[in-house]
Amino acid sequence: MTSQATSRTAGTAAAERREQAVRAAVEQGLAGPDVPIVALLDTTGIRAGAAALRAAFAAVTDAPVLHAFAVKACPLVPVLRLLLAEGLGAEVASPGELALARAAGIRPTATVLDSPAKTPAELREALALGIAVNADNPQELARLDTLIVPQGLKGQGGAPTAPSASPLGLRVNPQLGAGSIDALSTATATSKFGVALLDEGARDWVVRAYAERPWLTRLHTHSGSQGVALSLMARGVRAVYELAEEINAAVGRQQVDTIDIGGGLPVNFGSDEETPTYDAYARLLKEEVPGLFDGRYGLVTEFGRSLLAKHGLVLARVEYAKSSGGRPIAVTHAGVQIAARTVYAPASWPLRIEAYDAKGRPKQGPAVAQDIAGPACFAGDLLAENRPLPLLDQGDYTGVLDTGAYYFAHHYSYNSLARPGIYGFTATADGVKFATVRSPQSIADLVEEAGGAYADALL
């Protein structure tokens, strides 16, 4: 079976599990009049995605590969723990994300720290734990010179205070251009990330930096994201591989032994088909950069959205069904608070919506163009505009699909709307079982978070 056929089959199975889960969520009271919004994660789909990632790269290289999940895509401890059980590590970009990864039990040796704004305290913590660090720029590299470096080696800026087991590297920007979403394009000429390789003198500086620091053994780039074509991603990987070869030739040995190729595999938000696949991307890289897979280099990947997006949905009750200007409007409890990107940039971040009846069954009837509105008090709080769906009635449900990454785990507190509960599910012939991933936020918690304990502070 081809990877595309496998993807279609997986998508069909995921859709069937989703229908089971929605119906069970209503039947079991996870969703209802008193719980008008809930988020669901398909654990079977998540496991399958992790297995597909591992298999895709195992098919093209015998060298060690660390698949470090980008925690920013879904910062939930039970999700990180599930991915750990499936053989993945973590890529973190803040003290908070590192704390989440550690709470999930992810070892320092399976953790990578990437951030464009690491503080001295963050660097010291990472080095003390033995976490891999990718420096973002010359100033950060100079900071590392004065901190702990591996095996007691002396950094250019001074001697270390103690040895560290942390693998250390440098992030570079190949400056290849943007994809279709400018805000997510990390390899543009003026990107804030990494050392800009095409700037005057930059490439020579990078080679010298490695020659002067025998403890720099990794090289990192990240050129992919939503809206970026696989061909552009592959060009970014080729650029960093060629730089690694140049560095190793300049120092006369294989100093760079690991290449971190980042993540950013785009997601299909248009159907249940899971495309592009990890298999297709790994095979493309093998064709475009064969030397990367000849066993001389260890690899690190940092996929996030592509592992989780297709396996999450938000189920929201239709509180009111009305019309305005002749157009039907379903007013639901899912809007900007769970899908800020879609509300503010709908052309870049369209989401699929499914219609369900009051019992959680797929809604029947002819398609009628209607707006799917959220609960926030501004006119633009729309998840879909003029969308053809079976006409929604009061008490029905909308299913907001493909929201497992960067959506319900990144709550936007507009109107002080509480965070929804999140539940993982397994759906089999014997029924659906749910497990709490995060409890719904209570009103008391919301008040406390808003400074309730300091009510008189400004008097």
N, C-alpha and C positions, 0 to 999 in steps of 0.2 A: 504494500500500500504506500502511495506517495505521501510526502509530508503534508501536501495540501488536502488530500483525501482524509488523512488522519485528523487534520485540523477540523474539517467539516464534521467528522464523526464525533469528535470531542465536543464541538459546539452543540450538536444535537443532544448529546447526553447531558450537557450542562443545562440546556433549556428545560429538559424533562425534570431534572433535579430541582431547578428553580421553581417550576410550577408546583411540585410537591411541597416545597418549603413554604411558599406563600400561603397555600391552602392550610398547611399545618400551623403556621404562625397565627392565623385567624382562629382556627379551631382551638388552639391551646391557649389563646388569650394573650399572646405576645403583642398582638396588634388588635385594636378595637377602639370603641368610643373614648375610653379613658387613657389609651395609649395610642395616640394617632400617628406616631412615626416610630419606626424601628429599622435598624440596619442588620443585614444578614450576610454572612460569609460562608461560602461553599468550601468546606475543608477538603473534600475530595478533589475539587478542582485545583486548589492550592497545592496539594501534594503532587498531583499529576504535572502541574507546571514546573515544580522544582525538579521532578524526575526527568522531565523533558530537557531542562536546561543542563543537568549533569550529563545526560546521555549524549546531547549534541556535541559538547566539547570533548567528552571521552572518545567520541568517534573520530576526532581529528588530531588528537595529541595524546601521547603517553606521559607527558610532563605533568607535574603537579599543578592543579588548578584550584584556587580558592574562589568560590562564588559567594561574594559578600553582598547580601541584600541591602539595598539603599533604604535605611531606616526611615528617612523622610517620607517615603512613599506610603508607609502605614505604620506609624509609631505606636504600636499596641504590643504589650509584652507577650500575651498569649500567641499572637501571630508570629513574633520573633522566635518563640519557643517551638512552635510547630515547624517553622523553617529550619531551625537548628536540628530538630529530629529528622529532617529530610536532607541533612548534610550541608546546610548553608551557614555562612558566617554573617558578619554585619559590616556595613560601611556607615560610619557615623560622621556627623558634621557639627556637633555641638556637645557640651557637657551633658545636656539632657538626653540626647540620643545615646550617648555612651552609657549613661545610667540605665536606660531602658534595655540596652543590649546586655549589660552585666546582670540586670534583674532577670533576664530570660535565660541566663546561664551560658551565654556565648563567651568562649575563651578569648583572652587577649590575642593569642596567636591566630585567631580567626576573625580579628577585628582590624579595620583600616580606618584611620582618621583623615578625613578630607574636609577642609574648610578654608575659605579665603581670608578668615579673620581669627586665627587661633591666638589666644592669649598666652603669655608665658606660663600661667598656671595650667592651662589645658595641655600644653606641650610637656610640662614636667610630669603631669599625671600619666599621659600616654607613654612617655619614656620609662617611667617607673614601673608601669605595668607590662611593658614589652609589646605594646600595640604598634602596628605599622603606621608610619606617618608619611604623608606626601606633602612636602613643603610647597607653598603656592607661589613664592616670589623670592627675589634675592634678599629682601629684608628678613623674611622668615628663615631663610637658610643661614643668614648671619646670626640670627637668634639661636638657631640650633647649634651653631659653632660654640656658643658660650654655655650651652646646657649639656646634659648627659648625652654622650655618644657611645656607640657600640664598642665593647671589648676594651674600654679604656683608651681608645685611639684619640690622639690629640686633634681637635678641630682647628681650623685655620685661625679662628678668633680666640682660642685659648684652650686650656686643658679641661677635661670633664671632671665633674665632682665624683662620679661613680660610673661603672660600666652599665650599659643598657643592652637588652636583647632586641630592641625595636628595629625592624627593618626600616630604612629611611630612603626616601626618594624625592623626586621633584616633579611637579605637574607642569606640563607644557601645553601651550595652545598652538596647534598647527595653522590657525587662521585660514580655514578652508571656506568660510562663508556660512550663511544662515540657511535654515530650513524654512518651512512655511509659517512658523510661529516665532517671531523675532525674540520675544521675551524668554524663550526656552533654548535659544541657539547659543551654545557655549563656545563655539569655535569661530566666531566672527573676528574681524580685524581689530575690534575694540572691546572684545569680551573682558570682563573683570577677572576671569579665571586664568591662572597659570602664567608662565613666562611666554610672551608672544614671540614665537620662533622666527617670524619673518621681519620683525623689527631690526633695525640696523644694529649689528654687533651681537644680537641676542644668542644666536646659535653658537658662535665662538665662545661666548661667556658660559653657556651651559656646558660645553665640552671641558673648558678650564675648571669649572666648578667641580666636576666629577674627578678630574685629574688631581685636584688639590685635596679631595676628600675621599679617601679609600672606603669610607663607611657608607657612601651613597651607592646603593646597590639596586635601586628600583627606579623605574621611569613610568610616569602616569600621564594619560590623557583621557578626555571625555568629550567626544564630539557628537554623540547621539542624543536624541530626546524625541518627544512627540513632534511630528512634522518634519523630521529629518530622514532623508532617504537612506536605505542601507548602503548604497554606493558611496555616499558622503561619509558615513560612519566608517566604512572600510578604508577610505582614503586617510582618515584620521589615524587609524590603527597602523596603516603602512608608514605614515610619517613618523610615528613614535618608534616603530621598529627600526627604520632606517637611522634614526638618531641614536638608538641604542647601539647599533652596529658601528656607527661613527665613533661613539665614545669608547667602546671596547677596543677598536683599532688604535685610537689615539693613546690609550693607556697601556696597550700591549698585552692585555689579558681580559678575561670576561668579568669585568667589574659589575656591569649591569646584568643581573641574573634573573630578574623578574620584571615583567611588563604588565602594568595595570591598564587594561583597555577600557575601563569605565563600563557604563551600561547604556541606557537610553533606547532600547528597542521599542519602536513605536507600537501602539495598540490600535487595532481595528475597532472603532466605536460605531460601526455601521451595521454589524450583524453579529450573530453568535459565533461565526468562524474566527478561530484564533490565528490571525495572521498579522505580520509575518511570523514565522516560527523561529525558534532558536536553532533548529537544524539548518534552515535555509541560511541564516546569518553565519553560523559556524562554517558551513561549506563555502560560502562566499569569501570569508576571511582566508580559508585554506587556499583558495584559488588566487586571491589577490596578494596574500602575504605568506607564501609557503614557508619561508625561513622561520617564521614565528612558531611553527609547529614541528620543528625538526628535533625537538628534545632539549635544545640548549637553554630555553627560557621557561621559567615557571610563569603562570598566568594568574591574574586576578580579574574578576568581573564584578560589576556593581549594578546589576539590574534591579529595578524596583517596580515601576508601574506595570511592566509586562508580566510580572509574576502575580500581581494581585487584582488588577483592574477588572478583568472579566469575571472574577469570582465573588463580586460583591453587588448587592442591590439595596436600595432604600425603599421600604414599603410605607406609603403615606395615605392616610384616610382622606377622602373627599369630604370636607366639612360642609361646603355649600356648592351647589351647581346653579349658575346664574347665566345671564347673557348681557352683553353691552354692545350697542351698535349692530345688533343682529348676530354677533359672534358668541357662541357658548364659551363659558369660562368655568373650569373646575378649580375651585379654591382648595388647595391641599395644605398639608403641614410640612412639605418638603420644598425648600426654596433656597434662597441665598445662604442660609446658615449651614447647609451641607454642600452646596454647589456654587460657591462664589465665582469660580472660573467660568462656569457655564452662564450664569446670570450676567456677568459683566463683559464677557467676551464670547457670546453664543456662536459666532461664526467659526471660531477656533476650537471651541469645546462643546459641540452638540452632543446631547445624550439621548439614547433611546428611552422611550416610555412605553410600558405595557399597561393595559387597562384590565382591572380585575373587578369582579362584582363584590357584593357585601360579604360573601362567604369565601372570598379569596380564590375564586375560580376565574379562568380567562373570560373576559367580558365578550359577549356575543353581540352581533348587530352590525349594520353598515357603518363604514367609516365616515365620521363627521369632523370637519375642520374645527378645532377648538383650541383655546389657550389652556395651558397647565400652569397655574399660578401658585406661588408659595405664600406663606403667612406674613411675610415682612411688610412693614408699612412704607413701601415705595412702589411706584407704578411699574418699575422695571423688574420686579421680582417674578420672573417667568422662567420656568425650566423648558418650556416649549411654546412656540407661538404659531397659531393656525395649523396645528398638527392634526392630521387625519387619524382618528381613533374611534372605536365604538363610543357612542355618546355616554359620558360619565354622569352618574347621578349621585345625589347626596348619599353618603354611606358606602360608596364604592371605594376602591383603592387604586392608586397608581404605583407602579413598580418602576423605579428609576434605576436603569441597568448600567453595568460596567463601572460601578462606583467604588470598587474595592480598594482603589489607590487614590490618594489625594482628595478624597471627598469626605465621607462621614467621619474620618479620623482627624480631619483638619477643620474643626468647627469654627464658624464665624459668628460671633455673639451679637449679631444685629437684633435689636429689640429685646435683648436679654433672653433670647430663645434658648431653652435648655438643650444640652447635648442629648441625642437619642441613645438608647441602649443598643449595644452591638452583640449579636449572637452568632456563633458558628453553628453550622448544621451539617449533619450527614443524612442523606436520603437514600433509603434502600427499599426493597420490596416489602420489608417488614414495617416501614414507616419512617418518620423523620424524628431525629433527636437533636435537641438544641443544647448548646453550652454557652454560658455567659462569658463574653469577652470583656465587656465593659458595661457596668450598670448604668441605667439612665441617670442623668444628673438631676438631683432633687432641687426644689426651689430653695431649700435651706442652704444647700451647697452653693447655689448661684449667688445668694445674698452674701454669704461669707466671702466668696471670691471677689465680690464687688466692694469689699471693705466694710461689711456690716459690723465687724467687731470694733471699728474705729469711727462710729457714726458721729461722735462729737469732736473728732480730731481738728476740724477746721473752725470750730466755734471760738 
